[in-house]
Amino acid sequence: MNKTTDWAAYVAQMEQVLNLELTDARRAELLTQFTRIANMAEPLMAFQLDDRLEVAGVYQA
């Protein structure tokens, strides 16, 4: 996956949307955690799936 995310901008937007006031230390920790999570998810997101593969089962009653 070649997409990069500006996590600092994301955190700033979420602060406004959620009406939060984060300290610099908490903001820095969130950036660390988001970056860590994104790095862990990268190999999974890069895994190619067959186009014909069903992504989810269909519930039938």
DSSP file (Angstrom, degrees, kcal/mol; ACC not computed):
  #  RESIDUE AA STRUCTURE BP1 BP2  ACC     N-H-->O    O-->H-N    N-H-->O    O-->H-N    TCO  KAPPA ALPHA  PHI   PSI    X-CA   Y-CA   Z-CA
    1    1 A M              0   0    0      0, 0.0    45,-0.1     0, 0.0    44,-0.1   0.000 360.0 360.0 360.0 121.6    0.0    0.0    0.0
    2    2 A N        +     0   0    0      2,-0.1     2,-0.4    44,-0.0    44,-0.0   0.364 360.0 113.6 -95.2   4.5    1.6    3.2   -1.1
    3    3 A K        -     0   0    0      2,-0.0     2,-0.4     1,-0.0     0, 0.0  -0.615  49.0-161.2 -81.3 131.5   -0.7    5.6    0.7
    4    4 A T        -     0   0    0     -2,-0.4     2,-0.4     2,-0.0    -2,-0.1  -0.897   6.1-147.3-110.7 145.6    0.7    7.6    3.5
    5    5 A T        -     0   0    0     -2,-0.4     2,-1.4     4,-0.0     3,-0.1  -0.910  13.6-134.3-114.6 136.6   -1.4    9.2    6.1
    6    6 A D     >  -     0   0    0     -2,-0.4     4,-2.1     1,-0.2     3,-0.2  -0.714  26.9-179.0 -86.5  90.0   -0.7   12.5    7.9
    7    7 A W  H  > S+     0   0    0     -2,-1.4     4,-2.8     1,-0.2     5,-0.2   0.825  76.9  58.3 -65.1 -31.9   -1.5   11.3   11.4
    8    8 A A  H  > S+     0   0    0      2,-0.2     4,-2.2     1,-0.2    -1,-0.2   0.922 108.7  45.7 -63.1 -42.4   -0.8   14.7   13.0
    9    9 A A  H  > S+     0   0    0     -3,-0.2     4,-2.5     2,-0.2    -2,-0.2   0.896 112.2  52.4 -65.8 -40.0   -3.5   16.2   10.8
   10   10 A Y  H  X S+     0   0    0     -4,-2.1     4,-2.6     2,-0.2    -2,-0.2   0.939 110.3  46.9 -61.2 -47.6   -5.8   13.3   11.6
   11   11 A V  H  X S+     0   0    0     -4,-2.8     4,-2.3     1,-0.2    -1,-0.2   0.911 111.8  51.3 -62.1 -42.1   -5.3   13.8   15.4
   12   12 A A  H  X S+     0   0    0     -4,-2.2     4,-1.6    -5,-0.2    -1,-0.2   0.911 111.5  47.4 -61.8 -42.2   -5.9   17.6   15.0
   13   13 A Q  H  X S+     0   0    0     -4,-2.5     4,-2.8     1,-0.2    -2,-0.2   0.913 111.8  49.6 -65.0 -42.8   -9.1   17.0   13.1
   14   14 A M  H  X S+     0   0    0     -4,-2.6     4,-2.7     1,-0.2    -1,-0.2   0.848 105.1  58.2 -67.6 -32.7  -10.4   14.5   15.6
   15   15 A E  H  <>S+     0   0    0     -4,-2.3     5,-2.7    -5,-0.2     4,-0.4   0.925 112.4  41.2 -58.6 -43.5   -9.6   16.9   18.5
   16   16 A Q  H ><5S+     0   0    0     -4,-1.6     3,-0.7     3,-0.2    -2,-0.2   0.932 115.9  48.0 -70.4 -46.4  -11.9   19.4   16.8
   17   17 A V  H 3<5S+     0   0    0     -4,-2.8    -2,-0.2     1,-0.2    -3,-0.2   0.902 120.5  37.5 -62.2 -42.0  -14.6   16.9   15.8
   18   18 A L  T 3<5S-     0   0    0     -4,-2.7    -1,-0.2    -5,-0.2    -2,-0.2   0.417 107.6-124.2 -91.6   1.1  -14.7   15.3   19.3
   19   19 A N  T < 5 +     0   0    0     -3,-0.7     2,-0.3    -4,-0.4    -3,-0.2   0.939  56.3 155.7  54.4  52.3  -14.2   18.6   21.1
   20   20 A L      < -     0   0    0     -5,-2.7     2,-0.5    -6,-0.2    -1,-0.2  -0.771  39.8-151.0-107.1 152.4  -11.1   17.3   22.9
   21   21 A E        -     0   0    0     -2,-0.3     2,-0.3    -5,-0.0    -5,-0.0  -0.902  23.0-172.2-122.1 100.8   -8.2   19.2   24.4
   22   22 A L        -     0   0    0     -2,-0.5     2,-0.1     1,-0.1    -2,-0.0  -0.675  20.1-126.3 -94.1 145.6   -5.1   17.1   24.3
   23   23 A T     >  -     0   0    0     -2,-0.3     4,-2.5     1,-0.1     5,-0.2  -0.431  31.1-107.7 -77.4 164.1   -1.8   17.9   25.9
   24   24 A D  H  > S+     0   0    0      1,-0.2     4,-2.4     2,-0.2     5,-0.2   0.874 120.9  53.6 -60.1 -36.9    1.3   17.8   23.7
   25   25 A A  H  > S+     0   0    0      2,-0.2     4,-2.0     1,-0.2    -1,-0.2   0.916 110.8  44.6 -65.7 -43.4    2.4   14.6   25.5
   26   26 A R  H  > S+     0   0    0      2,-0.2     4,-2.4     1,-0.2    -2,-0.2   0.895 112.8  51.9 -68.3 -39.1   -0.9   12.8   24.8
   27   27 A R  H  X S+     0   0    0     -4,-2.5     4,-2.2     2,-0.2    -2,-0.2   0.916 110.0  49.2 -61.4 -43.6   -0.9   14.0   21.2
   28   28 A A  H  X S+     0   0    0     -4,-2.4     4,-2.1     1,-0.2    -2,-0.2   0.891 110.5  50.6 -64.2 -39.8    2.6   12.7   20.8
   29   29 A E  H  X S+     0   0    0     -4,-2.0     4,-2.6     2,-0.2    -2,-0.2   0.901 109.1  51.2 -66.2 -40.3    1.7    9.3   22.3
   30   30 A L  H  X S+     0   0    0     -4,-2.4     4,-3.0     2,-0.2     5,-0.2   0.919 109.4  50.4 -61.3 -42.9   -1.3    9.1   19.9
   31   31 A L  H  X S+     0   0    0     -4,-2.2     4,-2.1     1,-0.2    -2,-0.2   0.900 110.7  50.0 -61.9 -40.3    0.9    9.8   16.9
   32   32 A T  H  X S+     0   0    0     -4,-2.1     4,-2.2     2,-0.2    -2,-0.2   0.930 113.6  45.1 -61.8 -46.2    3.3    7.1   18.1
   33   33 A Q  H  X S+     0   0    0     -4,-2.6     4,-2.7     2,-0.2    -2,-0.2   0.910 112.5  49.8 -68.3 -42.6    0.4    4.6   18.5
   34   34 A F  H  X S+     0   0    0     -4,-3.0     4,-2.5     1,-0.2    -1,-0.2   0.910 112.7  48.1 -62.0 -41.1   -1.2    5.4   15.2
   35   35 A T  H  X S+     0   0    0     -4,-2.1     4,-2.2    -5,-0.2    -1,-0.2   0.911 112.2  49.3 -64.5 -42.2    2.1    5.0   13.4
   36   36 A R  H  X S+     0   0    0     -4,-2.2     4,-1.9     2,-0.2    -2,-0.2   0.917 112.5  47.2 -62.8 -45.1    2.8    1.7   15.1
   37   37 A I  H  X S+     0   0    0     -4,-2.7     4,-2.1     1,-0.2    -2,-0.2   0.915 111.4  51.0 -64.3 -43.5   -0.7    0.4   14.2
   38   38 A A  H  X S+     0   0    0     -4,-2.5     4,-1.3     1,-0.2    -1,-0.2   0.890 109.5  50.9 -61.7 -39.7   -0.3    1.5   10.6
   39   39 A N  H  < S+     0   0    0     -4,-2.2    -1,-0.2     1,-0.2    -2,-0.2   0.872 110.9  48.2 -66.3 -36.7    3.0   -0.2   10.4
   40   40 A M  H  < S+     0   0    0     -4,-1.9     4,-0.5     1,-0.2    -2,-0.2   0.860 113.6  47.4 -70.3 -34.9    1.6   -3.5   11.7
   41   41 A A  H  X S+     0   0    0     -4,-2.1     4,-2.7     1,-0.2     5,-0.3   0.692  90.1  85.8 -79.8 -18.9   -1.4   -3.3    9.3
   42   42 A E  H  X S+     0   0    0     -4,-1.3     4,-1.6     1,-0.2    -1,-0.2   0.886  88.6  46.8 -55.1 -48.0    0.8   -2.6    6.2
   43   43 A P  H  > S+     0   0    0      0, 0.0     4,-0.6     0, 0.0    -1,-0.2   0.896 114.1  49.2 -63.1 -36.9    1.6   -6.2    5.3
   44   44 A L  H >4 S+     0   0    0     -4,-0.5     3,-0.9     1,-0.2    -2,-0.2   0.921 111.5  48.1 -66.0 -43.9   -2.0   -7.2    5.7
   45   45 A M  H 3< S+     0   0    0     -4,-2.7    -1,-0.2     1,-0.2    -3,-0.2   0.772 109.2  54.7 -68.4 -25.3   -3.3   -4.4    3.6
   46   46 A A  H 3< S+     0   0    0     -4,-1.6     2,-0.3    -5,-0.3    -1,-0.2   0.605  80.3 112.5 -83.2 -12.1   -0.7   -5.2    0.9
   47   47 A F    <<  -     0   0    0     -3,-0.9     2,-0.3    -4,-0.6    -3,-0.0  -0.469  68.4-131.6 -67.1 122.6   -1.9   -8.8    0.7
   48   48 A Q        -     0   0    0     -2,-0.3     2,-0.3     1,-0.0    -1,-0.1  -0.589  20.3-159.7 -80.2 131.8   -3.4   -9.3   -2.7
   49   49 A L        -     0   0    0     -2,-0.3     2,-0.2     4,-0.0    -1,-0.0  -0.831  28.6-100.4-107.8 149.9   -6.8  -11.0   -2.8
   50   50 A D    >   -     0   0    0     -2,-0.3     3,-1.8     1,-0.1    -1,-0.0  -0.474  27.9-131.7 -64.6 134.8   -8.4  -12.8   -5.8
   51   51 A D  T 3  S+     0   0    0      1,-0.3    -1,-0.1    -2,-0.2    -2,-0.0   0.757 107.1  54.5 -61.3 -24.5  -10.9  -10.4   -7.5
   52   52 A R  T 3  S+     0   0    0      2,-0.1     2,-0.3     0, 0.0    -1,-0.3   0.484  83.3 111.6 -88.6  -2.6  -13.4  -13.3   -7.5
   53   53 A L  S <  S-     0   0    0     -3,-1.8     2,-0.3     1,-0.1    -4,-0.0  -0.539  72.4-123.0 -75.8 131.2  -13.1  -14.0   -3.8
   54   54 A E        -     0   0    0     -2,-0.3     3,-0.1     1,-0.2    -1,-0.1  -0.586  15.5-155.0 -71.7 131.5  -16.2  -13.2   -1.7
   55   55 A V  S    S+     0   0    0     -2,-0.3     2,-0.3     1,-0.2    -1,-0.2   0.739  74.4   9.9 -82.5 -22.1  -15.1  -10.7    1.0
   56   56 A A  S    S-     0   0    0     -3,-0.0    -1,-0.2     0, 0.0     2,-0.0  -0.993  81.7-104.1-153.5 149.5  -17.9  -11.7    3.3
   57   57 A G        -     0   0    0     -2,-0.3     2,-0.6    -3,-0.1    -2,-0.0  -0.335  34.0-122.9 -69.3 156.8  -20.5  -14.4    3.6
   58   58 A V        -     0   0    0     -2,-0.0     2,-0.3     2,-0.0    -1,-0.1  -0.908  20.9-130.6-105.7 123.7  -24.1  -13.6    2.8
   59   59 A Y        -     0   0    0     -2,-0.6     2,-0.4     2,-0.0     0, 0.0  -0.555  26.5-176.1 -74.2 129.7  -26.6  -14.2    5.5
   60   60 A Q              0   0    0     -2,-0.3    -2,-0.0     1,-0.1    -1,-0.0  -0.990 360.0 360.0-129.7 125.6  -29.6  -16.2    4.3
   61   61 A A              0   0    0     -2,-0.4    -1,-0.1     0, 0.0    -2,-0.0   0.442 360.0 360.0 -85.4 360.0  -32.6  -16.9    6.5
